[in-house]
Amino acid sequence: MIGKLRGTVDAIGESLLILDVNGVGYEVQASLRALRGLKVGEEASLTIDTHVRDDAIRLYGFASEVERTWFRTLQNVQGVGAKVALAVLGVLSPQDLATAVALGNWAELERAPGVGKKLAQRIVMELKDKAPKLSVAGLKGSGPGSAAVAVEAVGTGNIENNATAEAISALTNLGYAPAQAAQAVAIAFQEFGSEADTAQLIRRGLRELAR
């Protein structure tokens, strides 16, 4: 199985790209969001999910491991196949998706082509308990020690790319249920936006949990 490919982008189509790896062109399916971040002639490194069927072998490429995890998890929901999962990830980043699921905001998922109201509601309902773990999955070394890192950030004000995941990890390690922590941080994220740092999210999340 192919788990990762690094090479030069040879061509980009509506739903796929050709990645030249040492002279071999791999056809890789990808979401619109992923494709927009690539340019022909530039090097790219993609995490790959390989699907083997009786009549074909298909490669699906992602910018990160957490995005691939969401791709796999979405397909555990009845009515969601690879095409729909890619469509969802084409309109929502992994963090936006985790936030929408945590808040029960199925309307955000309905924006994806091929996702109607009933399917969007089913995705939210079935994945709500999994969203916190998937959010924290984006944080390297998301074990017990990650809570200390996140709490320390309250005093230092450090801004991290994984601020939301760190905040969820910190609240979870403080004893709150993962679903509660994810919902509180999602509310904080909506209030502060993408510029929020870990400290802000933790403080606002704690206020929300104290209600």
Secondary structure, 3 states (H helix, E strand, C coil): CCCEEEEEEEEECCCEEEEEECCEEEEEECCHHHHHCCCCCCEEEEEEEEEECCCCEEEEEECCHHHHHHHHHHCCCCCCCHHHHHHHHHHCCHHHHHHHHHHCCHHHHCCCCCCCHHHHHHHHHHHCCCHHHHHHCCCCCCCHHHHHHHHHHHHHCCCCCCHHHHHHHHHHHCCCCHHHHHHHHHHHHHHHCCCCCHHHHHHHHHHHHCC
